[in-house]
Amino acid sequence: MSATGNPVHVSFLLCENMLTTSNTLPMEMLLAAESYVNARAMEQHRHIVIQTIAQESTPITSRTGMIWPATLTLEDNAKHDVIYIPGLWRNPRPILQKHGKTLEWLKQQHHNGSIISAVGTGCCFLAEAGLLDGKAATTHWHYFDQFQLHYPAVHLKRQHFITQAGNLYCSASINSLADLTVYFIQRLFGKPAASHVERHFSHEIRQSYENSVFFEEIHNRHPDEDIIQIQIWMQDNYAREITLGQIAQRFGMSIRTLNRRFRGATGQTPIEYLQEIRIHIARDLLKTSNLAISEVADKVGYQDSSHFNHLFKKTFSVTPAAYRKTVRGKLFSSKNNESP
């Protein structure tokens, strides 16, 4: 996606038992961004073409009972720049079994270069189609174990809310989908539009997508396969005590060679890369858990809380305690101000 050019065709998949919000929220966010730039005659003037698509021509009934007709079926020869796959209510297996045609269609669209975003158990569509084999993915936390059981070839990242593997994006929740949609808006319309939409649709403080806790294949876009394997190992073992010597020995390199090849491939030292993983995971633990700050530090591999505090402030320009206080204040201020 670029910031200027032809209309962007965004297609929303409709299926039985879908969570309607996982389609309507990004729809409204994208249209809000379009209205923002068009009203200001900004340089990033683009038109969003919203499309709904279903396996059959009959209207779809959502989990809430909402009846939603599709504007397209899989047989229609339409353009799909971005495809949103909705989350599903409860066990996704019965729905997947009815959607063999949809799975084949998704494989074709991926082959054509479409950006595909799935949320929650909707990520099972991508896994069932085999598109996530050998790649990182996430899903709703309640379905982690079943997902790993059904799709052992997928690298499930339980600690990440958003994953990216090329043009395939997985979000663990509707909130994560909102973050991801802000990122898409930034690519389509620029940062001012993304900031405008984020302020109006998100009630809590968020870091930019680039700084969020997610596994992004961009870190692996280099030809050094040995370093890719080291990165994957570090992502899976960040909570352990890890030394350069341990990594070098495990992967059959000298420490000097490890540092040289890692920096050449990623632009970072191994320690900097590990620190980035740990600090960003810690940020989300501060936001989403009631763990003490020392416990958060320990869970991401730091036994020295003072050292953890220093690294966190260096990364986010705020202490862990101040970050948690600000985020929790944003989350609960409206609730606390309600009349009893």
RODO-2510 file (C-alpha; in nm, 4 decimals, decimal comma):
residues 340
     n   res          X          Y          Z
     1     m     0,0000     0,0000     0,0000
     2     s     0,1223     0,3493    -0,0802
     3     a    -0,0036     0,6894     0,0294
     4     t    -0,1269     0,8039    -0,3109
     5     g    -0,2665     0,6396    -0,6208
     6     n    -0,5687     0,4399    -0,7312
     7     p    -0,8686     0,3539    -0,5098
     8     v    -0,8016     0,0927    -0,2435
     9     h    -1,0398    -0,2017    -0,2529
    10     v    -1,0935    -0,3333     0,1003
    11     s    -1,2931    -0,6558     0,1250
    12     f    -1,4555    -0,7887     0,4410
    13     l    -1,5248    -1,1597     0,4546
    14     l    -1,8688    -1,2549     0,5872
    15     c    -1,9369    -1,5935     0,7441
    16     e    -2,1680    -1,7589     0,9923
    17     n    -2,1116    -1,6908     1,3630
    18     m    -1,8791    -1,4016     1,2894
    19     l    -1,8256    -1,1246     1,5413
    20     t    -1,9698    -0,8279     1,3557
    21     t    -1,7444    -0,5779     1,5344
    22     s    -1,4366    -0,7349     1,3773
    23     n    -1,5656    -0,6077     1,0427
    24     t    -1,7574    -0,2933     1,1335
    25     l    -1,4804    -0,1395     1,3479
    26     p    -1,2077    -0,1388     1,0788
    27     m    -1,4694    -0,0300     0,8223
    28     e    -1,5567     0,2766     1,0257
    29     m    -1,1929     0,3548     1,1021
    30     l    -1,0935     0,3405     0,7354
    31     l    -1,3866     0,5569     0,6284
    32     a    -1,3070     0,8072     0,9048
    33     a    -0,9517     0,8350     0,7722
    34     e    -1,0787     0,8860     0,4188
    35     s    -1,3158     1,1613     0,5347
    36     y    -1,0362     1,3299     0,7297
    37     v    -0,7965     1,3622     0,4353
    38     n    -1,0683     1,4458     0,1829
    39     a    -1,2121     1,7237     0,3992
    40     r    -0,8679     1,8829     0,4212
    41     a    -0,7765     1,8253     0,0564
    42     m    -0,4573     1,6623     0,1798
    43     e    -0,1947     1,5184    -0,0504
    44     q    -0,2854     1,1617     0,0499
    45     h    -0,6266     1,1879    -0,1173
    46     r    -0,7483     0,8325    -0,1731
    47     h    -1,0798     0,6610    -0,2118
    48     i    -1,1649     0,3510    -0,0120
    49     v    -1,3901     0,1013    -0,1867
    50     i    -1,5611    -0,1081     0,0825
    51     q    -1,6695    -0,4551    -0,0308
    52     t    -1,8294    -0,7445     0,1570
    53     i    -1,7731    -1,0930     0,0239
    54     a    -1,9202    -1,4322     0,1108
    55     q    -1,8917    -1,7899    -0,0090
    56     e    -2,2550    -1,7906    -0,1218
    57     s    -2,4958    -1,5188    -0,2375
    58     t    -2,7383    -1,5727     0,0527
    59     p    -2,7239    -1,3157     0,3366
    60     i    -2,5075    -1,4041     0,6366
    61     t    -2,6425    -1,4112     0,9920
    62     s    -2,3880    -1,2928     1,2466
    63     r    -2,3511    -1,4174     1,6033
    64     t    -2,5850    -1,1384     1,7223
    65     g    -2,8507    -1,2259     1,4675
    66     m    -2,7686    -0,9376     1,2358
    67     i    -2,8447    -1,0292     0,8738
    68     w    -2,5776    -0,8989     0,6394
    69     p    -2,5949    -0,9386     0,2585
    70     a    -2,2672    -0,9596     0,0690
    71     t    -2,1911    -0,7323    -0,2247
    72     l    -1,9667    -0,9993    -0,3807
    73     t    -1,9238    -1,3755    -0,3887
    74     l    -1,6014    -1,5679    -0,4294
    75     e    -1,6736    -1,6223    -0,7994
    76     d    -1,6840    -1,2494    -0,8759
    77     n    -1,3747    -1,1216    -1,0534
    78     a    -1,3097    -0,8301    -0,8176
    79     k    -0,9998    -0,6534    -0,6924
    80     h    -0,8969    -0,7137    -0,3316
    81     d    -0,6110    -0,4956    -0,2066
    82     v    -0,6853    -0,5667     0,1602
    83     i    -0,8946    -0,8506     0,2997
    84     y    -1,0297    -0,8614     0,6557
    85     i    -1,1241    -1,1996     0,8047
    86     p    -1,3567    -1,1663     1,1071
    87     g    -1,3314    -1,3370     1,4427
    88     l    -1,5666    -1,6266     1,5090
    89     w    -1,7815    -1,6984     1,8103
    90     r    -1,6697    -2,0057     2,0075
    91     n    -1,5250    -2,3123     1,8308
    92     p    -1,4269    -2,2195     1,4720
    93     r    -1,3988    -2,5805     1,3494
    94     p    -1,7631    -2,6231     1,2335
    95     i    -1,7425    -2,3015     1,0305
    96     l    -1,4092    -2,3952     0,8732
    97     q    -1,5490    -2,7287     0,7609
    98     k    -1,8170    -2,5461     0,5597
    99     h    -1,5731    -2,3089     0,3923
   100     g    -1,3515    -2,5159     0,1661
   101     k    -1,4139    -2,2742    -0,1208
   102     t    -1,3197    -1,9808     0,0996
   103     l    -0,9902    -2,1445     0,1923
   104     e    -0,9025    -2,1967    -0,1735
   105     w    -1,0018    -1,8371    -0,2480
   106     l    -0,7768    -1,7086     0,0297
   107     k    -0,4836    -1,9044    -0,1106
   108     q    -0,5452    -1,7507    -0,4505
   109     q    -0,5712    -1,3978    -0,3103
   110     h    -0,2496    -1,4470    -0,1163
   111     h    -0,0841    -1,5631    -0,4373
   112     n    -0,2178    -1,2475    -0,6068
   113     g    -0,0494    -1,0298    -0,3436
   114     s    -0,3483    -0,9192    -0,1354
   115     i    -0,2860    -0,8046     0,2209
   116     i    -0,4875    -1,0359     0,4471
   117     s    -0,5732    -0,9530     0,8075
   118     a    -0,7400    -1,2022     1,0435
   119     v    -0,8477    -1,1528     1,4030
   120     g    -0,8990    -1,3945     1,6918
   121     t    -1,0200    -1,7372     1,5872
   122     g    -1,0590    -1,6000     1,2350
   123     c    -0,6821    -1,6608     1,2105
   124     c    -0,7754    -2,0285     1,1783
   125     f    -0,8873    -1,9567     0,8210
   126     l    -0,5269    -1,8718     0,7307
   127     a    -0,3892    -2,1682     0,9240
   128     e    -0,6440    -2,4118     0,7766
   129     a    -0,5505    -2,2902     0,4274
   130     g    -0,1852    -2,3720     0,5016
   131     l    -0,0808    -2,0101     0,4539
   132     l     0,0770    -1,9875     0,8000
   133     d     0,2861    -2,3053     0,7860
   134     g     0,6370    -2,2241     0,8994
   135     k     0,5303    -1,8694     0,9875
   136     a     0,4473    -1,6770     1,3026
   137     a     0,0847    -1,6312     1,4053
   138     t    -0,1339    -1,5514     1,7012
   139     t    -0,5010    -1,6010     1,7874
   140     h    -0,7440    -1,5446     2,0735
   141     w    -0,5849    -1,6515     2,4019
   142     h    -0,8698    -1,8908     2,4845
   143     y    -0,7926    -2,0936     2,1694
   144     f    -0,4128    -2,1130     2,2044
   145     d    -0,3925    -2,4818     2,2974
   146     q    -0,6422    -2,5986     2,0354
   147     f    -0,4722    -2,3854     1,7703
   148     q    -0,1338    -2,5376     1,8457
   149     l    -0,2854    -2,8861     1,8435
   150     h    -0,4596    -2,8424     1,5072
   151     y    -0,1784    -2,6456     1,3389
   152     p     0,1579    -2,7739     1,4670
   153     a     0,3423    -2,6345     1,1631
   154     v     0,2488    -2,2783     1,2601
   155     h     0,4799    -2,0857     1,4936
   156     l     0,2242    -1,9725     1,7529
   157     k     0,3407    -1,6594     1,9370
   158     r     0,1373    -1,6582     2,2571
   159     q     0,3077    -1,3467     2,3944
   160     h     0,2301    -1,1285     2,0917
   161     f    -0,0939    -0,9462     2,0128
   162     i    -0,0092    -0,8892     1,6455
   163     t     0,2010    -1,0989     1,4100
   164     q     0,3099    -1,0311     1,0557
   165     a     0,4426    -1,2769     0,7998
   166     g     0,4808    -1,0937     0,4716
   167     n     0,1306    -0,9807     0,3706
   168     l    -0,0406    -1,1977     0,6331
   169     y    -0,1394    -1,0284     0,9593
   170     c    -0,2912    -1,1917     1,2677
   171     s    -0,4450    -1,0011     1,5599
   172     a    -0,5282    -1,1622     1,8916
   173     s    -0,8209    -0,9349     1,9769
   174     i    -1,0434    -0,6537     1,8523
   175     n    -0,8211    -0,4013     2,0334
   176     s    -0,5174    -0,5371     1,8504
   177     l    -0,7109    -0,5215     1,5243
   178     a    -0,7719    -0,1521     1,5914
   179     d    -0,3967    -0,0998     1,6363
   180     l    -0,3299    -0,2818     1,3125
   181     t    -0,5912    -0,0798     1,1258
   182     v    -0,4274     0,2424     1,2466
   183     y    -0,1056     0,1117     1,0929
   184     f    -0,2829     0,0425     0,7620
   185     i    -0,4307     0,3936     0,7729
   186     q    -0,0858     0,5421     0,8256
   187     r     0,0383     0,3596     0,5170
   188     l    -0,2629     0,4669     0,3120
   189     f    -0,3208     0,8232     0,4316
   190     g    -0,0195     0,9295     0,6367
   191     k     0,0477     0,9917     1,0047
   192     p    -0,1929     1,2867     1,0608
   193     a    -0,4898     1,0768     0,9494
   194     a    -0,3720     0,7802     1,1565
   195     s    -0,3360     1,0000     1,4663
   196     h    -0,6800     1,1512     1,4082
   197     v    -0,8467     0,8096     1,3846
   198     e    -0,6528     0,6737     1,6811
   199     r    -0,7627     0,9634     1,9032
   200     h    -1,1282     0,9157     1,8104
   201     f    -1,1460     0,5368     1,8250
   202     s    -0,8998     0,4431     2,0995
   203     h    -0,9455     0,5416     2,4627
   204     e    -0,6053     0,4262     2,5858
   205     i    -0,2490     0,5326     2,5172
   206     r    -0,0928     0,3225     2,2424
   207     q     0,2536     0,3055     2,0954
   208     s     0,2877     0,3093     1,7189
   209     y     0,2460    -0,0213     1,5386
   210     e     0,6178    -0,0318     1,4683
   211     n     0,6878    -0,0228     1,8434
   212     s     0,4116    -0,2601     1,9532
   213     v     0,4591    -0,6117     2,0824
   214     f     0,4390    -0,8259     1,7742
   215     f     0,6490    -1,0677     1,5772
   216     e     0,7194    -0,9130     1,2390
   217     e     0,8787    -1,1052     0,9593
   218     i     1,0613    -0,7874     0,8566
   219     h     1,3269    -0,8791     1,1148
   220     n     1,3902    -1,1931     0,9139
   221     r     1,4145    -1,0301     0,5711
   222     h     1,7804    -1,0997     0,5189
   223     p     1,9605    -1,3938     0,3593
   224     d     2,1432    -1,5229     0,6676
   225     e     1,9433    -1,8331     0,7605
   226     d     2,1575    -1,9015     1,0685
   227     i     2,0756    -1,5586     1,2106
   228     i     1,7051    -1,6104     1,1375
   229     q     1,7148    -1,9285     1,3461
   230     i     1,8901    -1,7412     1,6272
   231     q     1,6234    -1,4691     1,6168
   232     i     1,3437    -1,7254     1,6371
   233     w     1,5164    -1,8995     1,9284
   234     m     1,5559    -1,5701     2,1136
   235     q     1,1890    -1,4837     2,0583
   236     d     1,0892    -1,8179     2,2108
   237     n     1,3346    -1,8051     2,5027
   238     y     1,3451    -1,4365     2,5991
   239     a     1,2452    -1,5106     2,9627
   240     r     1,5538    -1,7260     3,0224
   241     e     1,8982    -1,6068     3,1266
   242     i     2,0739    -1,5722     2,7919
   243     t     2,4398    -1,4910     2,7289
   244     l     2,6284    -1,4319     2,4077
   245     g     2,8463    -1,7297     2,4836
   246     q     2,5418    -1,9522     2,5244
   247     i     2,3978    -1,8419     2,1889
   248     a     2,7309    -1,8738     2,0112
   249     q     2,7875    -2,2246     2,1456
   250     r     2,4321    -2,3360     2,0679
   251     f     2,4605    -2,2270     1,7036
   252     g     2,8243    -2,3235     1,6475
   253     m     2,9802    -1,9773     1,6178
   254     s     3,2420    -1,7759     1,7970
   255     i     3,1135    -1,4717     1,9883
   256     r     3,2971    -1,2437     1,7458
   257     t     3,1377    -1,4130     1,4427
   258     l     2,7950    -1,4073     1,6078
   259     n     2,8151    -1,0334     1,6723
   260     r     2,9458    -0,9571     1,3246
   261     r     2,6880    -1,1647     1,1378
   262     f     2,3949    -1,0603     1,3584
   263     r     2,4715    -0,6897     1,3193
   264     g     2,5277    -0,7318     0,9478
   265     a     2,1913    -0,9044     0,9047
   266     t     1,9720    -0,7003     1,1419
   267     g     2,1535    -0,3755     1,2158
   268     q     2,1496    -0,4678     1,5863
   269     t     2,3663    -0,6666     1,8222
   270     p     2,2138    -0,9856     1,9661
   271     i     2,1833    -0,8198     2,3057
   272     e     2,0040    -0,5161     2,1592
   273     y     1,7632    -0,7454     1,9767
   274     l     1,6919    -0,9476     2,2924
   275     q     1,6448    -0,6293     2,4935
   276     e     1,3911    -0,5008     2,2394
   277     i     1,1866    -0,8201     2,2660
   278     r     1,1891    -0,8151     2,6468
   279     i     1,1054    -0,4484     2,6972
   280     h     0,8118    -0,4503     2,4569
   281     i     0,6647    -0,7627     2,6142
   282     a     0,7098    -0,6023     2,9561
   283     r     0,5180    -0,2956     2,8386
   284     d     0,2163    -0,5063     2,7551
   285     l     0,2366    -0,6970     3,0829
   286     l     0,2284    -0,3633     3,2641
   287     k    -0,0830    -0,2690     3,0684
   288     t    -0,2722    -0,5959     3,0862
   289     s    -0,1688    -0,7649     3,4122
   290     n    -0,1634    -0,6884     3,7846
   291     l     0,1895    -0,8216     3,8304
   292     a     0,4229    -0,6126     4,0425
   293     i     0,6913    -0,4329     3,8452
   294     s     0,9575    -0,6629     3,9897
   295     e     0,7511    -0,9620     3,8772
   296     v     0,7177    -0,8167     3,5262
   297     a     1,0936    -0,7673     3,5163
   298     d     1,1511    -1,1267     3,6222
   299     k     0,9055    -1,2656     3,3654
   300     v     1,0930    -1,1015     3,0796
   301     g     1,4347    -1,2143     3,2003
   302     y     1,5577    -0,9322     3,4264
   303     q     1,6358    -1,0162     3,7877
   304     d     1,7599    -0,6620     3,8561
   305     s     1,4535    -0,4344     3,8736
   306     s     1,6666    -0,1193     3,8693
   307     h     1,8306    -0,2270     3,5446
   308     f     1,4872    -0,3105     3,4021
   309     n     1,3524     0,0331     3,5036
   310     h     1,6485     0,2030     3,3351
   311     l     1,6029     0,0108     3,0095
   312     f     1,2273     0,0693     3,0058
   313     k     1,2657     0,4449     3,0550
   314     k     1,5372     0,4574     2,7896
   315     t     1,2998     0,2911     2,5417
   316     f     0,9703     0,4645     2,6220
   317     s     1,0877     0,7855     2,7973
   318     v     0,8786     0,6972     3,1014
   319     t     0,9294     0,4676     3,4009
   320     p     0,7353     0,1392     3,4229
   321     a     0,5355     0,2716     3,7181
   322     a     0,4449     0,5958     3,5392
   323     y     0,3509     0,4083     3,2233
   324     r     0,1166     0,1751     3,4135
   325     k    -0,0407     0,4641     3,6026
   326     t    -0,1072     0,6593     3,2826
   327     v    -0,2498     0,3629     3,0947
   328     r    -0,4682     0,2491     3,3822
   329     g    -0,5875     0,6065     3,4297
   330     k    -0,6939     0,6240     3,0681
   331     l    -0,8618     0,2859     3,0860
   332     f    -1,0659     0,3480     3,3968
   333     s    -1,1201     0,7243     3,4170
   334     s    -1,4494     0,7124     3,2286
   335     k    -1,5759     0,4234     3,4422
   336     n    -1,4788     0,5956     3,7677
   337     n    -1,6563     0,9140     3,6628
   338     e    -1,9891     0,7400     3,6092
   339     s    -2,2644     0,8111     3,8560
   340     p    -2,3490     0,5216     4,0883
***
